[in-house]
């Protein structure tokens, strides 16, 4: 019984470690996108100019990301 509990604790620890690692990677990616220029986004992705502009404005213009979006 003690061995089973120990194995379960190891699996839980591993799961938490992997989750935190992936979360840190995602946060780093978001920070990199937030700091990127519109030109950098256009050069390094296959996004259109309009979508690159939206991403750029989303991270830099509070009026843009705080206003409602109704399409």
C-alpha positions as CSV (number, residue, x, y, z in Angstrom):
1,X,0.0,0.0,0.0
2,X,2.8,2.4,0.8
3,X,4.5,1.7,-2.5
4,X,1.3,2.5,-4.4
5,X,1.0,5.7,-2.5
6,X,4.6,6.6,-3.3
7,X,4.1,5.8,-7.0
8,X,1.0,8.0,-7.1
9,X,2.8,10.9,-5.5
10,X,5.6,10.6,-8.0
11,X,3.1,10.7,-10.9
12,X,1.4,13.7,-9.3
13,X,4.7,15.5,-8.9
14,X,5.6,14.7,-12.5
15,X,2.3,16.0,-13.8
16,X,2.6,19.2,-11.8
17,X,6.2,19.7,-13.1
18,X,5.2,19.2,-16.7
19,X,2.2,21.5,-16.4
20,X,4.2,24.3,-14.9
21,X,6.9,23.8,-17.6
22,X,4.3,24.1,-20.4
23,X,2.7,27.1,-18.7
24,X,6.0,28.9,-18.5
25,X,6.7,28.2,-22.2
26,X,3.2,29.5,-23.2
27,X,3.8,32.7,-21.1
28,X,7.2,33.2,-22.8
29,X,5.6,32.8,-26.2
30,X,2.9,35.3,-25.4
31,X,5.5,37.8,-24.2
32,X,7.6,37.3,-27.4
33,X,4.5,38.0,-29.5
34,X,3.6,41.0,-27.4
35,X,7.1,42.5,-28.0
36,X,7.2,41.7,-31.7
37,X,6.8,44.4,-34.3
38,X,4.1,44.2,-37.0
39,X,6.9,43.7,-39.6
40,X,8.5,40.9,-37.6
41,X,5.1,39.1,-37.4
42,X,4.6,39.5,-41.2
43,X,8.1,38.2,-42.0
44,X,8.0,35.2,-39.6
45,X,4.4,34.0,-40.0
46,X,2.0,33.3,-42.8
47,X,-0.6,35.8,-41.4
48,X,-2.1,38.5,-43.5
49,X,-1.3,42.2,-43.0
50,X,-4.7,42.7,-41.4
51,X,-4.2,39.9,-38.9
52,X,-0.7,41.1,-38.1
53,X,-2.1,44.6,-37.5
54,X,-4.8,43.2,-35.1
55,X,-2.2,41.3,-33.1
56,X,0.1,44.3,-32.9
57,X,-2.7,46.6,-31.9
58,X,-4.1,44.1,-29.4
59,X,-1.0,44.2,-27.3
60,X,-0.3,47.9,-27.6
61,X,-3.6,49.8,-27.8
62,X,-5.8,49.6,-24.7
63,X,-8.7,51.2,-26.6
64,X,-8.5,48.3,-29.1
65,X,-8.5,45.4,-26.7
66,X,-10.9,46.9,-24.2
67,X,-13.6,47.8,-26.7
68,X,-16.3,45.3,-27.7
69,X,-15.8,43.4,-30.9
70,X,-19.0,42.8,-32.8
71,X,-18.8,41.3,-36.3
